[in-house]
Amino acid sequence: MAMILVDGVAVKTPSSFSWGLQDVSGNDSGRTQDTIMHKNRIAQKRQISLSWTAPTPQEAAAILQAFNPEYIRITYPDAMSGAEETRTFYVGDRSAPVKVWNIGNKRYESVAFELMER
């Protein structure tokens, strides 16, 4: 099985996959005058950083198109549970700098972006 599914469809395995967990704190969180932090965690959300090294123009387009919808269901290996999970994410800013672009050899340096759990 593929490492990552986007809306149930396998995508090319990324060169780099970094899992993260963010705490979401309530509006009343913060330090009081006695310097004690009152975090008031109301949720935890996953964040995944992905990158693909040296994709062809066709591979870059396929990756970017797969992750283009406003919200996507991602199936991925979750470090917290130790199992595959499916969650809804949205995609941050995407980048695809060119590495080389000449006859017979067209490659992007990478395609990279972050996924944030909805």
C-alpha positions as a LaTeX table, in Angstrom:
\begin{tabular}{lrrr}
\hline
Residue & $x$ (\AA) & $y$ (\AA) & $z$ (\AA) \\
\hline
Met1 & 0.00 & 0.00 & 0.00 \\
Ala2 & 1.09 & 3.56 & $-0.67$ \\
Met3 & 2.47 & 5.70 & 2.15 \\
Ile4 & $-0.09$ & 8.44 & 1.51 \\
Leu5 & $-3.58$ & 8.40 & 0.02 \\
Val6 & $-5.31$ & 11.63 & $-0.97$ \\
Asp7 & $-9.08$ & 11.22 & $-1.04$ \\
Gly8 & $-8.48$ & 7.47 & $-1.40$ \\
Val9 & $-6.00$ & 7.74 & $-4.29$ \\
Ala10 & $-2.31$ & 6.83 & $-3.89$ \\
Val11 & 0.25 & 9.56 & $-4.55$ \\
Lys12 & 3.96 & 9.27 & $-5.19$ \\
Thr13 & 5.81 & 8.53 & $-1.95$ \\
Pro14 & 7.41 & 11.76 & $-0.69$ \\
Ser15 & 11.17 & 12.12 & $-0.28$ \\
Ser16 & 10.55 & 13.72 & 3.10 \\
Phe17 & 7.66 & 13.21 & 5.52 \\
Ser18 & 7.64 & 14.99 & 8.88 \\
Trp19 & 4.78 & 14.46 & 11.36 \\
Gly20 & 3.91 & 17.09 & 13.97 \\
Leu21 & 1.31 & 17.71 & 16.67 \\
Gln22 & 0.08 & 21.18 & 17.58 \\
Asp23 & $-1.82$ & 22.16 & 20.70 \\
Val24 & $-4.69$ & 24.60 & 20.21 \\
Ser25 & $-5.23$ & 26.72 & 23.31 \\
Gly26 & $-8.34$ & 28.62 & 24.38 \\
Asn27 & $-8.61$ & 32.41 & 24.30 \\
Asp28 & $-8.19$ & 32.57 & 28.06 \\
Ser29 & $-4.75$ & 30.91 & 27.91 \\
Gly30 & $-1.65$ & 32.81 & 28.93 \\
Arg31 & 0.63 & 33.69 & 31.80 \\
Thr32 & $-0.72$ & 35.24 & 34.94 \\
Gln33 & 1.20 & 37.83 & 36.94 \\
Asp34 & 2.75 & 35.08 & 39.06 \\
Thr35 & 4.37 & 33.84 & 35.78 \\
Ile36 & 2.47 & 30.55 & 35.75 \\
Met37 & 1.29 & 29.45 & 32.31 \\
His38 & $-2.37$ & 28.51 & 32.02 \\
Lys39 & $-2.49$ & 26.72 & 28.69 \\
Asn40 & $-6.13$ & 25.56 & 28.54 \\
Arg41 & $-5.60$ & 23.15 & 25.66 \\
Ile42 & $-8.88$ & 22.72 & 23.79 \\
Ala43 & $-7.66$ & 20.52 & 20.92 \\
Gln44 & $-4.69$ & 18.90 & 19.26 \\
Lys45 & $-4.17$ & 18.98 & 15.50 \\
Arg46 & $-1.76$ & 17.15 & 13.22 \\
Gln47 & 0.62 & 18.92 & 10.88 \\
Ile48 & 2.52 & 17.08 & 8.16 \\
Ser49 & 5.40 & 18.51 & 6.12 \\
Leu50 & 5.93 & 16.87 & 2.75 \\
Ser51 & 8.49 & 17.26 & $-0.02$ \\
Trp52 & 9.40 & 15.42 & $-3.20$ \\
Thr53 & 12.93 & 15.79 & $-4.56$ \\
Ala54 & 13.63 & 16.33 & $-8.28$ \\
Pro55 & 10.18 & 15.54 & $-9.70$ \\
Thr56 & 9.59 & 15.71 & $-13.44$ \\
Pro57 & 7.08 & 18.29 & $-14.67$ \\
Gln58 & 4.46 & 15.53 & $-14.94$ \\
Glu59 & 5.15 & 14.25 & $-11.40$ \\
Ala60 & 5.06 & 17.79 & $-9.98$ \\
Ala61 & 1.75 & 18.48 & $-11.72$ \\
Ala62 & 0.22 & 15.21 & $-10.45$ \\
Ile63 & 1.31 & 15.96 & $-6.87$ \\
Leu64 & 0.10 & 19.56 & $-6.92$ \\
Gln65 & $-3.23$ & 18.63 & $-8.52$ \\
Ala66 & $-3.86$ & 15.85 & $-5.98$ \\
Phe67 & $-3.38$ & 18.27 & $-3.08$ \\
Asn68 & $-5.21$ & 21.21 & $-4.71$ \\
Pro69 & $-8.76$ & 20.90 & $-3.29$ \\
Glu70 & $-9.64$ & 23.20 & $-0.40$ \\
Tyr71 & $-9.98$ & 20.25 & 2.00 \\
Ile72 & $-8.68$ & 16.73 & 1.45 \\
Arg73 & $-8.90$ & 13.42 & 3.29 \\
Ile74 & $-5.38$ & 12.11 & 3.87 \\
Thr75 & $-4.53$ & 8.55 & 4.90 \\
Tyr76 & $-1.02$ & 8.52 & 6.37 \\
Pro77 & 1.15 & 6.84 & 9.04 \\
Asp78 & 0.35 & 8.63 & 12.32 \\
Ala79 & 3.20 & 8.77 & 14.84 \\
Met80 & 0.87 & 9.27 & 17.82 \\
Ser81 & $-1.26$ & 6.18 & 17.23 \\
Gly82 & 1.36 & 4.03 & 15.53 \\
Ala83 & $-1.16$ & 3.15 & 12.82 \\
Glu84 & $-2.51$ & 4.54 & 9.58 \\
Glu85 & $-5.14$ & 7.21 & 10.10 \\
Thr86 & $-7.42$ & 9.18 & 7.83 \\
Arg87 & $-8.08$ & 12.81 & 8.70 \\
Thr88 & $-9.19$ & 15.96 & 6.92 \\
Phe89 & $-6.45$ & 18.49 & 6.12 \\
Tyr90 & $-5.95$ & 21.69 & 4.22 \\
Val91 & $-2.78$ & 22.61 & 2.35 \\
Gly92 & $-0.50$ & 25.55 & 3.07 \\
Asp93 & 1.55 & 27.48 & 0.54 \\
Arg94 & 3.17 & 25.29 & $-2.10$ \\
Ser95 & 6.54 & 25.73 & $-3.77$ \\
Ala96 & 8.24 & 24.11 & $-6.75$ \\
Pro97 & 11.55 & 25.80 & $-7.62$ \\
Val98 & 13.14 & 24.76 & $-10.93$ \\
Lys99 & 16.42 & 22.82 & $-10.77$ \\
Val100 & 17.21 & 22.32 & $-14.45$ \\
Trp101 & 15.21 & 23.09 & $-17.56$ \\
Asn102 & 16.78 & 22.17 & $-20.89$ \\
Ile103 & 16.03 & 19.85 & $-23.80$ \\
Gly104 & 15.62 & 16.31 & $-22.56$ \\
Asn105 & 16.13 & 17.19 & $-18.89$ \\
Lys106 & 13.41 & 19.14 & $-17.13$ \\
Arg107 & 13.24 & 18.82 & $-13.36$ \\
Tyr108 & 12.02 & 20.78 & $-10.42$ \\
Glu109 & 14.34 & 20.97 & $-7.44$ \\
Ser110 & 11.44 & 19.93 & $-5.22$ \\
Val111 & 7.75 & 20.22 & $-4.54$ \\
Ala112 & 7.04 & 21.05 & $-0.90$ \\
Phe113 & 4.20 & 22.11 & 1.39 \\
Glu114 & 2.58 & 21.57 & 4.76 \\
Leu115 & $-0.72$ & 19.92 & 5.58 \\
Met116 & $-2.66$ & 21.20 & 8.58 \\
Glu117 & $-5.48$ & 19.22 & 10.13 \\
Arg118 & $-8.82$ & 20.93 & 9.77 \\
\hline
\end{tabular}
